[in-house]
Amino acid sequence: MSSSSPTPGSATPGSAPIAGTAPLSLCAREPHVPADRLVAEMVPPPRFDSVRFSTYIPDPNQPSQSEAVRVLEGFAAGLGRAPAAEGGRRGFLGFGRSKAPKTPAGPRGVYLDGGYGVGKTHLLASLWHATPAEPSRKAFGTFVELTNLVGALGFQQTVQTLSGHRLLCIDEFELDDPGDTVLVSSLLGRLVEAGVALAATSNTLPGKLGEGRFAAADFLREIQGLSAHFRALRIDGEDYRHRGLPEAPAPYSDEQVTRAAQATEGASLDDFPALLDHLARVHPSRYGALTDGIEAVCLTGVRPVPDQSTALRLVVLADRLYDREVPVLASGLPFDRLFSEEMLKGGYRKKYFRAISRLTALARDAARLVDMG
């Protein structure tokens, strides 16, 4: 995707390329993603390829973390004894329904309730890895990715596609969009009828961390008739991304970012406002493909996002970059000033705080690029 000259506005004038080729540009990419790729990619992201229950290190001061591991290990083992998809299979030669037992009584789902950075996604991915089934019979995706799948396949086709699965894991279940919540609740209802086991996470709202099971109560209320299928597990603790780590690095200069991009193989270099404009032309379901092959994202001129629609698109991109462990080097304002005070107090504040946390972690990872450049 590289070219012989930088994308206009994406590099400091007069700076000479160092790595031999000009940096890539996200703004020059317009990926087209077939629906079957959306299904095939419903696995834990690369950041969580190797995580297991044994690699999760519970905080000794937070007994709920050890308890969550114990419960989830038992849940995974139970899925091996009671394959979820049997209730939805057809009978002999495909005619009629089989007489396999119906969905077992009791909770067939778990909901991990907790704040930012306590390891919920680590545990959810560990559950996926520990469930004794072929990868093609397990699905893992964020709430947004699941709604994108429905948009790509249609509701009935999504039900048919996922009904043969033993487990569906949904990370970052969103409680702030009533329409999408109803859509996904309806989908989960159909999957439960087919015997699919469920697991989900979401974040306690930042202003509600002291109110106990606030997120769990919201989750169980929003999914209404499905609440009986979930056991809520509270995971207490502080954000591991801030435990023992230095403060997020201050933004660099345009020249430093440009030189680092030119010196880093596979790096992209874009003007931040231009990238925000480009994201409006690419469907969020394609943001993962947008970052294919990108080893580092370099941005100049970071400034506050102008409106809520733009902010929500940036949240999705931040999630995809975080999943893929792509460092983000930037000039301009620090990432904790991306969203206005009004946004951080509004209905989507959970998403914005998550994006700030993840972009800050990726900014720390990117500090080495300046040293290399």
C-alpha positions in Angstrom: 0.0 0.0 0.0 3.0 2.3 0.1 3.8 4.8 -2.6 6.7 6.8 -3.7 5.6 10.0 -2.0 3.8 10.7 1.2 0.1 11.3 1.4 -0.5 15.1 1.2 -0.8 16.5 4.7 0.6 13.3 6.3 4.3 14.2 6.7 6.3 17.2 7.7 7.5 19.1 4.6 11.2 18.8 3.9 11.8 15.6 6.0 13.6 12.9 4.0 12.4 9.3 4.3 14.7 7.2 6.4 13.4 3.6 5.9 13.7 3.7 2.1 10.0 4.0 1.4 7.4 6.5 2.4 5.1 5.5 5.3 1.7 3.8 4.6 -1.5 5.8 5.0 -4.7 4.6 6.5 -6.5 7.4 4.6 -5.4 5.7 1.3 -7.1 2.4 2.2 -10.7 1.5 1.5 -11.0 -2.2 2.3 -13.9 -4.4 1.2 -14.6 -7.2 3.6 -16.8 -10.2 2.6 -19.3 -11.4 5.1 -17.7 -14.8 5.4 -14.5 -13.1 6.7 -16.6 -11.5 9.4 -17.6 -14.9 10.6 -14.2 -16.5 10.3 -12.6 -13.7 12.3 -14.9 -14.2 15.3 -12.0 -15.5 17.4 -10.0 -13.9 20.2 -7.9 -11.0 18.8 -4.1 -11.5 18.4 -3.5 -9.8 21.7 -5.3 -12.7 23.4 -4.0 -15.6 21.2 -1.9 -17.1 24.0 -3.9 -16.2 27.1 -5.2 -19.0 29.3 -6.6 -19.3 32.8 -3.1 -20.3 33.9 -1.7 -17.0 32.6 -4.2 -14.8 34.5 -2.5 -13.5 37.7 -5.2 -12.7 40.2 -4.6 -9.8 42.6 -4.2 -11.4 46.0 -6.1 -8.4 47.5 -9.1 -9.1 45.2 -10.4 -12.6 46.0 -13.2 -12.2 43.4 -10.5 -12.6 40.7 -9.5 -16.0 41.8 -13.1 -17.0 42.3 -13.9 -15.9 38.7 -11.2 -18.2 37.4 -12.5 -21.2 39.4 -16.1 -20.6 38.2 -15.1 -20.2 34.5 -12.9 -23.3 34.5 -15.9 -25.3 35.7 -18.1 -23.6 33.2 -15.8 -24.6 30.3 -15.6 -28.2 31.6 -19.4 -28.3 31.7 -19.6 -27.3 28.1 -17.5 -30.4 27.3 -20.1 -32.6 29.0 -23.1 -31.0 27.4 -22.5 -29.9 23.8 -24.8 -26.9 23.3 -25.5 -27.3 19.6 -27.1 -30.8 19.8 -30.5 -29.3 20.6 -30.6 -27.5 17.3 -29.4 -30.3 15.0 -31.6 -32.0 12.5 -32.5 -35.7 12.8 -31.5 -38.7 10.7 -30.5 -37.7 7.1 -31.4 -34.1 8.0 -35.1 -34.6 8.3 -37.0 -33.3 11.3 -35.5 -32.5 14.7 -33.3 -34.8 16.7 -34.6 -35.8 20.1 -31.5 -34.6 21.9 -32.1 -33.2 25.3 -33.2 -29.6 25.5 -30.9 -26.9 26.9 -29.9 -28.0 30.5 -31.7 -26.3 33.3 -29.8 -23.6 35.2 -27.5 -20.8 33.9 -26.0 -21.5 30.5 -24.3 -18.2 30.4 -21.8 -16.1 32.5 -21.6 -12.4 32.7 -18.3 -10.8 33.9 -19.0 -7.6 35.7 -16.2 -5.2 36.6 -14.4 -2.0 35.8 -11.7 -1.2 33.3 -8.5 -3.3 33.0 -9.3 -5.9 35.6 -8.7 -8.7 33.0 -12.3 -9.5 31.9 -11.3 -9.9 28.3 -8.3 -12.1 29.3 -10.8 -14.3 31.2 -13.3 -14.3 28.4 -10.7 -15.3 25.8 -9.4 -18.0 28.2 -12.9 -19.4 28.4 -13.0 -19.6 24.6 -9.6 -21.4 24.5 -10.6 -23.8 27.3 -14.0 -24.8 25.8 -13.6 -28.3 24.3 -14.8 -27.6 20.7 -13.3 -26.9 17.3 -12.6 -23.2 16.7 -15.4 -23.2 14.0 -17.9 -24.1 16.7 -16.9 -21.2 19.1 -17.4 -17.5 18.4 -15.7 -14.5 20.0 -16.4 -10.9 19.2 -17.3 -7.5 20.6 -20.8 -6.3 20.8 -20.2 -4.0 17.9 -18.7 -6.8 15.8 -21.8 -8.9 16.5 -24.2 -6.2 15.4 -22.0 -5.7 12.3 -22.3 -9.4 11.6 -26.1 -9.1 11.7 -25.9 -6.2 9.4 -23.8 -8.1 6.9 -25.7 -11.5 7.0 -29.2 -10.5 8.1 -30.8 -11.6 11.3 -32.0 -15.1 10.2 -28.7 -16.0 8.5 -26.8 -14.9 11.6 -29.1 -17.2 13.8 -28.5 -20.1 11.4 -24.7 -19.5 11.3 -24.2 -19.3 15.0 -26.8 -21.9 16.1 -24.4 -24.7 15.5 -21.9 -23.2 17.9 -21.1 -24.5 21.4 -20.2 -21.1 22.8 -20.6 -17.4 21.9 -18.5 -14.9 23.8 -19.4 -11.2 23.6 -16.9 -8.7 24.8 -17.9 -5.1 25.8 -21.6 -5.7 25.8 -23.1 -2.2 25.2 -25.9 -1.0 27.4 -26.2 2.5 25.9 -27.9 1.8 22.5 -31.5 0.6 23.1 -32.0 -0.5 19.5 -28.8 -2.6 19.3 -29.5 -4.0 22.8 -32.9 -5.3 21.7 -31.5 -6.7 18.4 -28.7 -8.6 20.2 -31.1 -9.7 23.0 -33.4 -11.2 20.4 -30.5 -12.9 18.7 -29.3 -14.4 22.0 -32.8 -15.6 22.7 -32.8 -17.6 19.5 -29.3 -19.0 20.2 -30.2 -20.0 23.7 -33.1 -22.0 22.2 -30.6 -23.7 20.0 -28.5 -24.6 23.0 -25.6 -22.2 22.5 -23.8 -21.3 25.7 -23.2 -17.6 26.3 -20.5 -15.5 28.0 -20.4 -11.7 28.1 -18.5 -8.8 29.6 -19.2 -5.1 29.9 -17.7 -2.2 31.9 -19.1 -0.6 34.9 -19.6 3.1 34.2 -16.8 5.2 35.5 -19.0 7.2 37.8 -20.7 4.1 39.3 -17.7 2.1 40.4 -18.6 2.5 44.0 -22.2 1.2 43.6 -21.5 -2.5 43.7 -23.3 -4.5 41.0 -24.5 -1.5 39.0 -23.4 -2.9 35.6 -24.7 -6.4 36.3 -28.1 -5.1 37.3 -28.3 -3.0 34.1 -27.2 -6.0 32.0 -29.7 -8.4 33.4 -32.5 -5.8 33.1 -31.7 -5.0 29.5 -31.6 -8.6 28.3 -34.9 -9.2 30.2 -36.0 -12.7 29.5 -32.5 -14.0 29.1 -31.4 -13.0 32.6 -32.1 -16.4 34.0 -29.5 -17.9 31.7 -26.7 -15.8 33.1 -24.7 -16.1 36.3 -23.1 -12.7 37.1 -19.5 -12.8 38.3 -18.2 -9.6 39.9 -14.4 -9.0 39.3 -13.0 -6.3 41.5 -9.7 -4.6 41.1 -7.9 -1.5 39.7 -7.0 -1.0 36.0 -3.9 -3.2 35.4 -2.8 -0.9 32.6 -2.1 1.7 35.3 -0.7 -0.6 38.0 3.0 0.1 38.4 3.3 1.8 35.0 4.5 5.3 34.3 2.2 8.1 33.2 1.3 8.2 29.6 4.0 9.9 27.5 3.3 13.5 26.5 2.6 13.9 22.7 5.6 14.3 20.5 6.3 17.0 17.9 5.2 16.6 14.3 8.8 16.2 13.2 9.4 13.4 15.8 6.3 11.5 14.7 7.2 11.9 11.0 10.8 10.7 11.5 9.6 7.7 13.5 7.1 6.8 10.8 9.7 7.0 8.1 12.1 4.9 10.1 9.6 2.1 11.1 8.8 -0.7 8.7 5.1 -1.0 8.2 4.2 2.2 9.9 1.3 4.5 8.7 1.4 8.2 8.9 -1.7 10.4 8.7 -3.0 13.8 9.7 -5.5 13.1 12.6 -8.3 15.3 11.2 -7.9 13.7 7.8 -8.1 10.3 9.3 -11.3 11.2 11.2 -12.8 12.3 7.9 -11.7 9.0 6.2 -13.3 6.9 9.0 -16.7 8.4 8.0 -16.3 6.8 4.6 -15.4 3.3 5.8 -17.9 1.1 7.6 -16.7 0.3 11.2 -16.9 -3.4 10.3 -14.0 -2.8 8.1 -11.7 -1.1 10.6 -9.9 -4.3 11.3 -9.1 -4.8 7.6 -8.1 -1.1 7.5 -5.2 -1.9 9.8 -4.1 -5.1 8.1 -0.3 -5.2 7.9 0.1 -2.0 9.9 2.9 -2.3 12.5 2.5 1.2 14.0 0.1 4.1 13.6 1.6 7.6 13.6 -0.7 10.6 13.8 0.0 14.3 13.6 -2.2 17.1 14.9 -4.3 15.2 17.4 -7.1 17.4 18.5 -10.5 17.0 20.2 -13.0 15.1 18.1 -15.7 17.5 16.8 -18.9 15.4 17.4 -20.3 12.3 18.8 -20.6 10.3 15.5 -16.9 10.9 14.9 -16.0 10.0 18.5 -17.9 6.7 18.2 -16.0 5.8 15.0 -12.7 6.6 16.7 -13.7 4.3 19.6 -14.1 1.4 17.2 -10.7 2.1 15.6 -9.1 2.3 19.0 -10.5 -1.1 19.9 -9.2 -2.7 16.7 -5.7 -1.2 17.2 -5.7 -2.4 20.8 -6.8 -5.9 19.8 -3.9 -6.0 17.4 -1.4 -4.4 19.7 -0.5 -1.7 17.2 1.4 1.1 19.0 0.1 4.7 18.4 2.5 7.6 18.2 1.0 11.1 18.1 1.6 14.8 18.1 -0.9 17.4 19.3 -3.1 16.9 22.3 -2.7 13.9 24.7 -5.4 11.2 24.3 -7.2 12.1 27.5 -8.3 15.3 25.9 -9.9 13.7 22.8 -13.4 13.9 24.2 -15.2 16.9 25.5 -16.4 17.1 29.1 -20.0 16.8 27.8 -19.1 13.6 26.0 -17.4 12.1 29.1 -20.6 12.8 31.2 -23.0 11.6 28.5 -24.6 8.2 27.6 -21.5 7.0 25.7 -19.0 7.8 28.4 -18.2 4.2 29.0 -16.9 3.8 25.5 -14.9 7.0 25.6 -13.2 6.1 28.9 -12.3 2.7 27.4 -10.8 4.4 24.3 -8.8 6.7 26.4 -7.4 3.8 28.5 -6.5 1.8 25.4 -5.0 4.6 23.4 -2.9 5.6 26.4 -1.6 2.0 26.7 -0.8 2.0 22.9 1.0 5.4 23.3 3.2 3.9 26.0 4.1 1.1 23.6 4.9 3.6 20.9 7.6 5.5 22.9 10.3 3.1 21.6 9.6 4.2 18.1 11.0 7.7 18.8 14.2 6.2 20.2 14.5 4.0 17.1 13.9 7.0 14.8 
